[in-house]
Amino acid sequence: MKHLNCLWPYPQKLTLKGQTFTPPQTVALRGEPLNSRLINDLRQIAGLELTDDDTAFPITYTVCHGMRPEHYTLDIVPDGVIIEVADLRALGYAIQMLVQIALLARSDGGWPCLHIEDWPTFAKRAAMIDMGRSVFPMPMLKRLVRVYSRLRYNQLHLRLFDDELCGVRFEGLPFGSENPYAISLAELAELVSYAGDYGMEVVPEIETWGHVTSIVHHRPELRGGEGMYAGSSFLICPETIDLVRQLTEQVVSVMPSKATIHLGFDEAKWFLAPTMPAGFQPEDLLLRYDDMLQELGAQHGKRLTMQIWADHAGRAVAESMRDRVILQPWQYWNALRGKIDEAVERYSGEDKPRWMMGVGQSMAQYRGAYHATRHFTQQAIDSSNLDGLTVCLWGWNDISRMFISLFAGAYFAWNPRSPAPFADTEDYENFDRHVFPIMCRWQSTFRDAFPDELDADRGPLVRAGWHMWGKRHGQPVAPTVVASKTEFGHDYLTE
């Protein structure tokens, strides 16, 4: 079959059996009832007619609880399709792979006899939404859940606020009230449930030290001073810690029984109030936040894990909390892949905390970025304490133009060592020549991913809190955008 290299992502193991056969027109599903989304994929996308006729071409699927999470096998032979899966997520992956093969078979003239054994290289594959610098209405957020789940992302990382904007309206507090596009706490709860239905865990991010102009705009007495790149850092004092607890508790209240809470902790300056103990350091503040999460978890009957950015210089954590924290360094630039190598070496090891990597693209990359993501996934395969990676799209809601970062990032997050001819191509033009037609074909299959539909649900185009190219071009979304004074950013390649 000529077009199997277009499978996205490419499976870990694929063995052709050397023949093709005429595609079936009607099929019979044999197994527990599929959810309506998968049935619609088989009918509307693969073009298969489903029937209860025992003589129809069978698609048989079973759950085998001894398999590793998200693992599946798929066998296609002239007598039928046999699928074995570890769990419901894996069943979705297997059906979607079958749908892709059926679509490719239209060009190749027949279904291939093959065996696929497939599983994710990394347990956590997150896609980040920057609600602190851009706007994401609920229809857009739900659409992204549907699209990201098809790319086999299993986490939705929500940066809830930043210097420029607060993307959530907290109850009984002023934060987010100035942002006309902020979602309510009830909508956040709805999104958490909606994402769960698609096999995606929501990881909310609450800034607890820097990137907090949208918060101190309402509480100026809690501003210690500038952040690392303008913006604001909290004054480290009991009142700040109490406020962080209030914000965190509201978010925790809408999370499921097991959740990861991202507490930011990056790109800030240290302003210690005289009311705090002498010598109080960031590591001590983390211990306070660790205690806070454990107390909130006990209070709400939830098991909570802390995740934090590791920051430019790394982040030391106390031994007592090492097993309850996930560190997250980041690097988005192919030109700085040496720093990716340094991160892999620095954070890997059985005696070190769990970690995830921030990849994807920074605000200074305008055409999509994916070679740095690929480099990380290939270098980090053997990191025993690595949970996975987060593909970030910082600063924008221009998803249709930046979609290649998410599309290619998902490919390498699943299988960094694909045998496809473009997989190790260094030249961006040559990579694009191969991958963009595959991406366009993939998007054209799923209306959710049509660029014009993504743009229609997006609302206004916003970058770093400023309206771009619409009727309100050059105007701030909220007064916090002007107050943050972050408009000109910094040199991402040298700082």
GUZA-756336 format. One record per atom (N, C-alpha, C): x, y, z; residue in one letter. Coordinates in steps of 0.05 Angstrom, whole numbers, plus 5000, padded with zeros to 4 digits. Each point is the difference from the previous one (the first is absolute). Example, Ala and Ser with C-alpha at 12.3 -4.5 7.8 and 13.67 -1.06 7.14 Angstrom:
2
526448865156A
498250245000A
501850245000A
499350214986S
501650245001S
498550225014S
***
This chain:
495
501749765000M
498350245000M
501850255000M
499750164980K
501950224995K
499950225021K
497650055012H
499650245016H
500149955030H
501049785009L
500149955029L
501750205015L
501950124986N
501750205014N
498450255008N
497550014990C
498250235007C
498549955026C
500249765012L
498749955025L
501050205021L
498250115016W
500850215019W
498749965027W
501549945020P
502949945000P
500649724990P
502449954993Y
500849744989Y
500249805023Y
498949764997P
500049815022P
502849915007P
500349905025Q
502649905009Q
501049764983Q
498149824994K
500749764984K
497849964979K
500849984975L
498149944978L
501349804982L
498649784996T
501049784983T
498049944978T
500850044975L
498349944977L
500149704995L
497749894992K
499849714995K
500149934970K
500650214984G
500649954972G
497749994981G
497650075007Q
497849994981Q
497950215008Q
498250074981T
497850175006T
497449854992T
497850105009F
497449884992F
498050224996F
497849944987T
497950194994T
498850115025T
499950265003P
498850125025P
497249915005P
499349945024P
497249925006P
498150244998P
497649954993Q
498050224999Q
498350005025Q
499549775011T
498549985025T
501649855021T
499850095025V
501649875021V
498149955024V
500849815016A
498549945025A
501950045023A
499250155020L
501750055024L
499549785020L
502149885010R
499749795020R
501650075024R
498750085021G
501250085025G
498050185015G
500950115022E
498250185015E
499350244982E
497650125005P
499250224982P
502150235000P
500650094976L
501850234996L
498550265006L
501650215009N
498650255003N
499450124973N
498150195000S
499050114975S
502150134983S
502150115012R
502150144985R
501449804982R
500749775011L
501549804984L
498249884979L
497549965006I
498149894980I
499850204977I
499850265007N
499850204979N
502550014983N
502349955012D
502550004984D
500049774980D
499049775009L
499949774982L
498050044977L
497850135007R
498050054979R
500650234982R
500550235013Q
500250254984Q
502750054988Q
502149905013I
502750054990I
501149774985I
499849765012A
501049764985A
498049914979A
497550095002G
498049934979G
499049725002G
500049885024L
499149735004L
497149995009L
498549814990E
497349965008E
500049795023E
498850075023L
500049825023L
497449854999L
500249745006T
497749825000T
500249805022T
497849875006D
500049785020D
500149734986D
500350004974D
500049754984D
502549845007D
499649755008D
502249835008D
501949934976D
499150044976T
501749944977T
501750244991T
499650235013A
501550244993A
502949975009A
501750174989F
502950005007F
500250095030F
501249835017P
500050065029P
502450175008P
499350185018I
502150155015I
499649935029I
501949845011T
499849895027T
502050145018T
499050095023Y
501850135018Y
499549915029Y
502249975015T
499849905027T
501950165017T
499450035026V
501850135019V
501649785015V
502650034999C
501849825013C
501450155023C
499249955024H
500950175022H
503049965008H
501349804989G
502849975006G
501950164983G
498950144980M
501750164982M
500750275013M
502250124991R
500850265011R
498050214992R
499750225016P
498050204994P
500350114972P
497750054987E
499850124974E
501249824978E
500549755006H
501249824981H
497849864984H
500449954974Y
498149854984Y
501449844978Y
498749794991T
500949864976T
497750004980T
500750014975L
498050014978L
500949814978L
498449814994D
500549814978D
497950034979D
500850044975I
498250014977I
500649774982I
498049834996V
500349774982V
497449984984V
500049854978P
497649984984P
497549915015P
500449855022D
497749905014D
498950195021D
501450235005G
499050195019G
502350165014G
499250175017V
501850175016V
499849905029V
502349965013I
500249925028I
501550215015I
498850115020I
501250215017I
500049915029I
502450035012E
500249955029E
501150265012E
498850085023V
500850265012V
500349975030V
501650195011A
500350005029A
497750155014A
498950204987D
498050175012D
498450144979D
498150175009L
498350144981L
501550204983L
502050135012R
501650194984R
501349854977R
501149775006A
501449844979A
498049914979A
497549945007L
498049924981L
499550234980L
499950255011G
499650234983G
502350034980G
502549965010Y
502350024982Y
499949784978Y
499249765008A
500049784981A
497850054978A
497750095008I
497950054980I
500850234982I
501250215011Q
500950234984Q
502249914981Q
501849825008M
502049894982M
498749854977M
498049845007L
498649854979L
498650194981L
498950215010V
498750204982V
502150134982V
502350065010Q
502150114983Q
500849814978Q
500349745007I
500849804981I
497849974978I
497550015009A
497849984980A
500050234981A
500750245010L
500150244983L
502349984980L
502349915010L
502449974982L
499549794979L
498449795008A
499549784981A
498450104975A
498650225003R
498650114977R
502050074978R
502350105007S
502050074980S
501649764991S
500249795017D
501749774994D
498449774989D
497450014999G
498449804987G
499349765016G
500749985025G
499249775016G
501050035029G
498849845017W
500950005028W
502549825002W
502050095015P
502449835003P
499649795022P
501249774997C
500249815022C
502450095016C
499650055026L
502250095016L
499549945030L
502150035015H
499949985029H
501350255012H
498550135018I
501050245014I
500149945030I
502250075012E
500250005029E
500950295007E
498550135017D
500450285004D
499550095029D
501650205009W
499750115026W
501550275001W
499550175018P
501450265001P
502849975013P
501950144989T
502750005012T
499950145027T
498450225001F
499950165025F
497249995011F
499949965027A
497449975013A
498250254998A
501350235003K
498450255000K
500850164975K
497950084985R
500450154975R
498050235002R
501150235009A
498250235005A
500250214978A
497850134996A
499950244983A
499150245017A
501550224998M
499650225018M
498450224986M
498150125014I
498450234991I
500750245018I
500850224988D
501050235015D
497750205003D
498349955021M
497850185006M
500850255014M
502650025007G
501050235014G
501150214981G
500149944974R
500950204981R
498250024975R
498149814998S
498150024978S
497349915009S
498149994982V
497249945007V
499149744987V
498549855015F
499049744991F
497149965010F
498050074984P
497249965007P
499549705004P
497949935014M
499449725006M
499649834974M
498750104979P
499849834976P
502849934989P
501850195002M
502749954990M
501549805018M
499750025026L
501249825019L
499049714995L
497449974996K
498949744996K
500949894973K
500150174980R
501049914974R
502949905002R
501750145015L
502749925003L
500249745015L
498349955019V
500049745013V
499549784979V
498050044983R
499449804980R
502349954980R
501350224992V
502249984981V
502449885013V
500750105024Y
502449905014Y
499749705006Y
497649925008S
499749715007S
500549834975S
499350094977R
500549854975R
503049984995R
501550195010L
502949994997L
501449845022L
498349885017R
500949835023R
501450165022R
499450265002Y
500750145025Y
498149895021Y
501149975024N
498349915022N
500050195024N
501250234997Q
499850215020Q
499550274986Q
498350175013L
499550274991L
501150185022L
502250134994H
501350185019H
498950284996H
498650105020L
498750274999L
501550205017L
501450184987R
501350225015R
497850215005R
498950005024L
497650145006L
500450305000L
502350105008F
500550295000F
502950054998F
500750254993D
502750094997D
500150295006D
502250144993D
500150295004D
497750144985D
499649924975E
498250154983E
497149965006E
499249755003L
497149945003L
499549795021L
497750025012C
499049785017C
497749874984C
500349744993G
498149874982G
497749875015G
499950025026V
497849885016V
498950205019V
497450025003R
498750175019R
499749855026R
501650075020F
499849865026F
497650105015F
498749825015E
497650075014E
500650175025E
498550225004G
500350175023G
502650165000G
501549994978L
502550154998L
500050164974L
501550214998P
499950174976P
501549894976P
501749805004F
501849914979F
498549884976F
500750104977G
498649914975G
497650174993G
499050165019S
497650164994S
500550214979S
502650084996E
500750204981E
500349894971E
500049734998N
500549874974N
497349904989N
499050134979P
497449924990P
499949714989P
502349884995Y
500149734989Y
500649795021Y
500350085025A
500749805021A
497649815003A
500749745005I
497949815006I
499349995030I
497749915006S
499249995028S
501249745013S
499949995026L
500949755014L
498249774992L
497450064997A
498149794991A
500849894972A
500850184983E
500949924973E
502549845001E
501850075019L
502549845003L
499249725009L
498149985019A
499149735008A
498949854977A
498450134983E
498849884977E
502249904981E
502150164996L
502249924982L
501549765011L
500550005026V
501349775012V
498549744995V
497350015003S
498449774995S
500049934970S
499850204983Y
499949964971Y
502649874991Y
502350105009A
502549894993A
500349715009A
499049945024G
500049735011G
498649814982G
497750084988D
498549834982D
501649934975D
502050164993Y
501749954977Y
502749885008Y
500249915025G
502549885009G
502350195006G
499350265005M
502050205006M
499850105028M
502250015014E
500250115027E
500650304998E
498650175014V
500650285001V
502050065022V
502250144993V
502050095019V
499950305002V
498650115020P
499850305003P
502650115011P
500850234990E
502450145010E
499250265014E
500850035025I
499650235016I
502750125007I
500350264992E
502650135006E
500350075029E
502249925013T
500350035029T
502350175008T
501450124980W
502350175007W
500350224979W
500549934975G
500350204979G
497749984980G
500150184980H
497950024979H
497350055013H
499850205017V
497650045016V
498850284998V
500650164979T
498950274999T
496949995000T
498849804986S
497149994999S
498849955028S
501649915019I
499049965027I
500650255017I
502550094999V
500750235017V
498850264990V
498950004975H
498550234991H
497750065019H
498949805012H
497850035019H
501050015029H
502449895004R
501250005027R
502850114999R
500250274995P
502750124996P
501849975024P
498949965024E
501749975023E
501649745000E
499149814982L
501449744999L
502049994977L
500550234987R
502150014980R
502750065013R
501949814997G
502650045011G
501750174982G
499749964973G
501650154981G
499749874973G
501950064982E
499849894973E
500649704999E
499249884979G
500849724994G
502650004986G
500849774990M
502649974986M
499950164974M
497650014986Y
499750154975Y
497750185003Y
500350225016A
497850195006A
497849845015A
497550084996G
497949875015G
500350045030G
499149805016S
500050045029S
500849745014S
501350035022S
500549785019S
498550065026S
499049795012F
498650035026F
502050105021F
498950155019L
501450045026L
499649745016L
502149895009I
499949755015I
499350065029I
497549965007C
498950075026C
497749825007C
499149995024P
497749835007P
497550064984P
499550254994E
497650074985E
500149884971E
502350004988T
500349884973T
499549705002T
501249885019I
499649705003I
497149945005I
498650175015D
497249955006D
498450044974D
500650204984L
498650044975L
500549774980L
502449914998V
500649774983V
498349765009V
499749975026R
498449775010R
497150044991R
498950245001Q
497250054992Q
499749934970Q
501850094983L
499849954972L
500249704994L
502049875014T
500449724995T
497649835009T
498850085023E
497849845010E
497650024980E
499550234989Q
497950024980Q
500449824977Q
502549984990V
500749834978V
499849715008V
501149935023V
499949725010V
497249915002V
498150175008S
497349925004S
498649894975S
501050074976V
498849914976V
501649774987V
502149915013M
501749794988M
499049735009M
500849794985P
499249735008P
501549905025P
499549765008S
501149905025S
503149974999S
501149974977K
502949994997K
500850224979K
501750195008A
500550224982A
502850105004A
501150124979T
502550155001T
499550294999T
501150155019I
499750295001I
502750134995I
500150154978H
502550144992H
500150275015H
502150055014L
500350255016L
502050194988L
500649984974G
501750204988G
502850005011G
500750225014F
502550035015F
502450054982F
499650154978D
502250064982D
500250304996D
502450084991E
500550274990E
499050225018E
500949995025A
499250205020A
502550105015A
499650225015K
502150105017K
499049985029K
501949985018W
499449945028W
499750265016W
497550055010F
499550235017F
498849895025F
501550005021L
499249885026L
499050215019L
497649975010A
498950195019A
501449975027A
500250225015P
501249995027P
498549825020P
497549944993T
498449835018T
500749704997T
501749934980M
500749734996M
502649935015M
500549745006P
502449935015P
502550084985P
502050085014A
502650084987A
501149754986A
501150054976G
501249784985G
498049834985G
497550075000F
497949854986F
500750004970F
500149774987Q
500849974972Q
497849874983Q
500350014973P
498049874983P
499449715007P
502149865009E
499649725008E
498149985024E
500250195017D
498250015024D
497150064991D
499850184980L
497350074990L
498749754987L
501649854986L
499049754988L
499049815021L
501449985023L
499049835022L
497350105010L
499750265002R
497450115008R
497849924980R
500650024975Y
498049934980Y
499549694999Y
502149855006D
499649715002D
498149945023D
500450125023D
498249975022D
497150084993D
499950224985M
497350104992M
498649804983M
501449884980L
498749814982L
499149755016L
501749915018Q
499349765016Q
497550065017Q
499950245012E
497750075016E
497550024984E
500250134976L
497750034983L
499149724990L
501949834994G
499349744991G
498549845021G
500950025025A
498649865022A
497350125004A
499850274998Q
497550145005Q
497949934979Q
500849974975H
498149954979H
500049704991H
501549845014G
500049714993G
501349954973G
502250144994K
501249974974K
503149955003K
501049854982R
502949955000R
501350194980R
501650185010L
501150224984L
503049984997L
501050054976T
502850004995T
500850284990T
502250105010M
501050274992M
501849974975M
499650194982Q
501850024977Q
501050294999Q
502550054994I
501150274999I
502050024977I
500350244989W
502150054981W
502749995015W
501949884987A
502749985013A
501650254998A
499250194984D
501250264996D
502749984986D
501250234993H
502550014984H
502349865015H
500250055025A
502349895015A
499449745015A
497749884993G
499349765015G
498350075024G
499249805015R
498450055024R
500649785020R
501050095023A
500549815022A
497449955015A
499649755007V
497649935017V
501049845024V
498650045022A
500749855024A
499649704997A
501749855012E
499849714999E
497349905008E
498850135020S
497449915011S
497750014980S
500350174979M
497850024981M
500849894972M
502349884998R
501049924974R
498149814985R
498649835015D
498249814987D
497350114994D
499550265006R
497450124996R
500150244981R
502350024985V
500350234982V
501049904973V
499150144979I
500949954973I
501450264991I
502649984994L
501550234990L
499750024969L
499950254991Q
499650044971Q
501950214989Q
502349924990P
501750194984P
498750044973P
501150174984W
498950054973W
502250094981W
499649954975Q
501750114978Q
498649954974Q
499750224984Y
498349994976Y
501650034974Y
502650055002W
501650084977W
501849784991W
499849934974N
501849814988N
502950115001N
500350264998A
502650125001A
501349975027A
498549935020L
501049975028L
499649715009L
500349814981R
499649725008R
502049905020R
502350145002G
501949935021G
498850035028G
498350205003K
498750045026K
497949785006K
498949894978I
498249775004I
501649765010I
502349964989D
501849785009D
500750045029D
500650255007E
500750065028E
497749945019E
497650064991A
497749955017A
499649705004A
500249854978V
499749715002V
502049885020V
502550104998E
502149895019E
499550105028E
499150245003R
499750125027R
497749885015R
497849954987Y
497649925014Y
499549705000Y
501549854985S
499649714998S
501449865023S
498849805012G
501349845020G
498049895020G
500549755009E
498249885019E
499850145027E
502250155006D
500150145026D
499050294998D
498650074977K
499150274996K
497050014998K
498850235003P
497050024998P
499149934971P
497549934998R
498849974974R
500150264985R
499949984973W
500250254985W
498549974973W
499350244990M
498950024973M
501550234986M
500049994974M
501450214984M
498050184987M
500550265000G
498450194984G
501350034973G
498549934979V
501050024972V
497850154984V
500149984974G
498050154984G
501250254989G
498850235006Q
501050254990Q
499650235019Q
502050185000S
499850245016S
498550214985S
499750235012M
498650234987M
501650114977M
502549944998A
501750124979A
500349814976A
498549784999Q
500049834977Q
497350024986Q
500150094975Y
497650084986Y
499049814979Y
501549794994R
499249824978R
499749725009R
500049955026G
499949725010G
502849915007G
500349835020A
502549905009A
499749715008A
501749834990Y
499749715005Y
502649855001Y
502150104988H
502549855001H
501249985028H
499650215016A
501049995027A
498349795016A
497449994995T
498349805013T
501049724992T
500549964975R
501049744991R
502749935013R
501750195001H
502749955012H
499649925030H
498350145014F
499649925028F
499049725003F
497949934984T
498949735003T
502049794994T
501750044980Q
502049804993Q
502249985021Q
500750225013Q
502150005020Q
499049895026Q
497450025006A
499049955027A
498749735003A
500149834979I
498649745001I
500849845024I
502550015008D
501049825021D
500050145028D
498750235002S
499950135026S
497949865017S
500949865021S
498249825015S
498050155017S
500650255007N
498250155018N
498550224985N
500049984973L
498550204983L
497149914997L
498250195007D
497149944996D
499250054971D
501250214987G
499250064973G
500750284992G
498350134984L
500650264990L
497450164996L
500450264999T
497850194995T
500650154975T
498449984979V
500350164976V
498650265004V
501650225002C
498950265007C
499650174975C
497950175001L
499650214980L
499750265016L
502250135005W
500050245017W
498950244986W
498350155014G
499450284993G
497850044980G
499349804983W
498150054978W
497649825003W
497850074986N
497949814995N
499649954970N
502250044985D
500049964971D
500649704995D
498249835009I
500549714999I
500349904971I
498450104982S
500149894973S
502750054987S
501350245006R
502650054988R
502249865014R
499749945026M
502049875015M
499549695002M
498149904986F
499149735004F
502249794995F
501950074983I
502249814994I
501649935025I
500350195019S
501449945025S
498649785015S
497350025002L
498549805014L
499949734985L
499850024973F
499849774984F
502549835000F
502350134994A
502549865000A
500949935029A
499450175019G
500749945028G
498649755009G
497549964993A
498549765008A
501249754988A
501050024976Y
501249784986Y
502449895015Y
501850185007F
502549925014F
499549945029F
498050125012A
499349935028A
499149715002A
498749904979W
499149725000W
502349814993W
501450074978N
502049824989N
502450164989N
502050055016P
502250174991P
501849874978P
499749744996R
501849864982R
498549874977R
498250164988S
498549914977S
501949944977S
499349804984P
501649944976P
499250164976P
498150195003A
499250164977A
502350154988A
500150044974P
502350134987P
500650285009P
497950155010F
500450275009F
500850025030F
499949785014A
500150015030A
502650125010A
502249954986D
502650115009D
501050224982D
498350114983T
500850214982T
500650265016T
502450104996E
500850255014E
499150254986E
500050004974D
499250234985D
497050065003D
499350245009Y
497250065005Y
498449994974Y
501150104978E
498550004975E
499449724991E
501949825002N
499549734992N
498049865019N
500350055026F
498049905019F
497250094993F
499850264995D
497350114994D
498949884974D
501749954981R
499249894974R
498649735004R
500949855019H
498949745006H
497550025018H
500350175021V
498149985022V
497550184996V
500350234987F
497650174997F
497849874984F
500749854978P
497849864986P
498649795018P
501549865017I
498849815019I
498250155020I
501050225010M
498550165019M
497450104987M
500250104976C
497650104987C
498049784995C
500949774992R
498249774996R
498849925027R
501649995021W
498949935027W
497950205008W
500650264998Q
498050205007Q
497549994983Q
500349944975S
497649994982S
498249775007S
500949815015T
498449775008T
498250065023T
500850185017F
498650075025F
499150294999F
497450054998R
499150274998R
500950175024R
500249875023D
501050155024D
502650144995D
501749884982A
502750104996A
500250184976A
497850054985F
500150194978F
501050275010F
502050124986P
501050265009P
497950215003P
498150024981D
498050215003D
498249955024D
499549755007E
498449945024E
501550075025E
502649945001L
501650085023L
499950305004L
500350144978D
500050305001D
497250105008D
497949874991A
497350105006A
499449985029A
500949785013D
499549965028D
501950175018D
502150104988R
502150135016R
499150275011R
498350144986G
499450275008G
502250184989G
500650235013P
502050184989P
502849885002P
501750074981L
502849925001L
501450185020L
501349875020V
501350145022V
502849895004V
502050185002R
502749925006R
501050175024R
500949865021A
501050135024A
498150205011A
497449954998G
498050185011G
499050224982G
501250024976W
499350224981W
498449894977W
497950144992H
498549924976H
501750044976H
499849814981M
501650014976M
498249994975M
500350204982W
498949994973W
497049994997W
498650055022G
497150014998G
499050295004G
497550035005K
498950275005K
501350135024K
501049855019R
501250115024R
503149984999R
501149984976H
502949974997H
501550205017H
502049905015G
501750185016G
498850075027G
497649915006Q
498850075026Q
500449775019Q
500350065026P
500349785020P
497449875006P
500149745006V
497549865007V
499050095027V
501950085018A
499350085027A
502150205011A
499350155020P
502050205011P
502549865011P
499849755008T
502349865010T
502249974979T
499250004975V
502049974978V
501950245000V
498850245002V
501750245001V
501650015025V
498849935022A
501450015026A
502449825001A
499949784985S
502249805002S
502650104988S
499850184980K
502450124987K
501849784988K
498849794989T
501649794988T
499850004969T
499150224989E
499450004971E
502449934983E
502450095008F
502349964982F
501649755006F
499249855021G
501249745004G
503050015004G
501449784990H
502949985004H
501249834978H
502649985000D
501449854979D
500149715008D
498449844988Y
499649725009Y
502549834995Y
501750084981L
502349844993L
502550055017L
500050235014T
502450065016T
499550035029T
497550005009E
499450035029E
499149745012E
***
